[in-house]
Amino acid sequence: MNEELSRKIKIMATEDQKVRHAFLKDGKLIKKVKSVDKRNLLLMKEIINVYGWPTISLVGERVSNLAWLLVQHADSDISFQKKCLSLMKRYLKKNEVIKSNVAYLTDRVRVSEGRKQIYGTQFYTNPNNNLQPRPIWDIKSINKRRSRIGLEPFSIYKRSVKKMYN
């Protein structure tokens, strides 16, 4: 276990969440969010170049999850998100990453590329101010895919997302 790396990722994630919670209260803080995201992106690139993906055995499950969170918020660099997704997929069968994180990042990347999401994790507010999922590929099989990657049924997730934002 790499304690120094774990500490570094925890500090980055704490700042990420702090600025996002402040932004929810004051929408004018978007520049601050982008600044923190930019700094975290540069630091995550350094981490990935030195250590590869921060796996569960390298930093622990909680911190590996925090690394994913930071990459999930690196929307300004889709190619970096794709690189991290590829690294994470290599560790899926070894249980060195959290399966559901792969699902969320897969959808995030696909939506950013203008493609339909696979797992239904990404939502947006439509012009009528209603929260709805971004387009989903093969909606009929979504629960099978979600189950395989460790996610609850889509209807339950959809309800919880709407509840969180209302």
N, C-alpha and C positions, 0 to 999 in steps of 0.2 A: 504494500500500500504506500503510495506516494503522498505523504502528509503535506508537503509544501505545495504540490500541484492542487491537492484538494482544497487547501486554504485559499489559494488564488482564485479558483473557480467559485468557491462560496462567496468571496468578497464581490466578484463580478455579478453573481446572481442576486445578491442582496441589493446592490445598487440598481440592477435591472427592475426588480420588483418594487423597490422604493419609489423610483421615478414613475413607474406605471400606475401605482396607486395614487400618487399625487396628480398625475395627468387625469385620472378619472374624476377627480374633484375640480380640477382646473384645466380645461381643454387648451389653454394658452401655453401649456408646458410641452407642446409637441416638439419644439426645438431641443429641449432638454432630453426628451426621450430619444430623439435621433442622435444626439451627441453621445449619450451613453451607449446606444446600440453600435455606433461607429467605433467607439473605443473598445467595446467588448468584442466586436468583430475582429479588429486587429489583434487583440490578445488571443482570441480563440484560434486565429490563423497560426500564430506563433506556437501555441500549444499543440495543435494538430501536426505542425511541421516537426516538432521535437518528439512528441510522444505517440502520435497517431491518435485514434479515438480514445478518449478517457473511459476505459472499460470499467466494469464493476470490480474486477480484481485489482485494477490500478488505483481507483479513487473511491471505491464503494458505490453501492447502488444509489444512494441519495445524491451524491455529487455527480455521478454519471448522468443522472436525470437532470441536474442543474446545467450540465454541459449541453445537453439536448435543448433545454429551454433557451439558452443563449443563442444556439444555432437557429432555433425556430424563429427567433426575433431578428435574425440577420437577413431580412428580406431585401436589403439593398445589394446583396451579392448571391444571386440564385446559383451561380456556378459553385460557390463555396458550400452552399446548402446541399447541392447535389453530390459534391465530393464527400461531405460528412455522411450523407445518406448511404452512399456506397460503402464507406468504411463501417457504418453501423450494421448494414446488411451482412457483412462478412462475419460479424460476431453473433448474429441471431441464433444460429444452431448451437453455439457454445454457451448460450445463456449469459453472455457478457454485456448485453444491452437489454433495456426494457423493451419488450416487443411493441407495446402500444406507442412508444416514442417513434418507432420506425413508421408506424401507420400515420401519425400526425405529421411527421416531416415529409412523408411521401405525398400526402394530400396538399401540404403547404407548397411544395415544389410544383406539383401538377397545376394547382390553381394559378400560381405565379406565371407559369408557362402558357396559361390560357386553355389548359386541358381539364377534363372532368376528373374529379377526385374519386378515389377508390373506396375509402372508408367512411366518408361523410363527416369528417371532423371539422371542416371549415364552413363558417357561416358569415353572412353579411346582412346589413340592414337595407331592405329594398326601398324604392321611392315612396312607398306608403308607410315607411317607418316600422315595418315588420321584420323581425329577424327570420331569416330562412337559410337553408343550406345552399352552398354553392352547388352547381350542377354535379351530379353523381353518375358515374359510369355503371351500367347494369344494376339499377336500383333493386331489382328482384332478388339478386344474390348478395346484397349488402350484409345481411346478418350472418351469413356463412363466413364471409371474409372477415367481418369484425370479430366473430367468435374465434377464428383461427389465430388472430393476432392479440387476443386477450381483451377485447373491448366488449362492453355490454351491448344489447340490442339497440339498433338505431333509434327506435321510438322512445326508449328510456333516455338515451343520450340527448336527443332533440329536446325533450321536455326539460331536462336539467340545464341545457344551454339557455333555453328561453327564460327559465326561472332566474338564472344567474344575471341576465341582462335586463330584466323587468323590474 
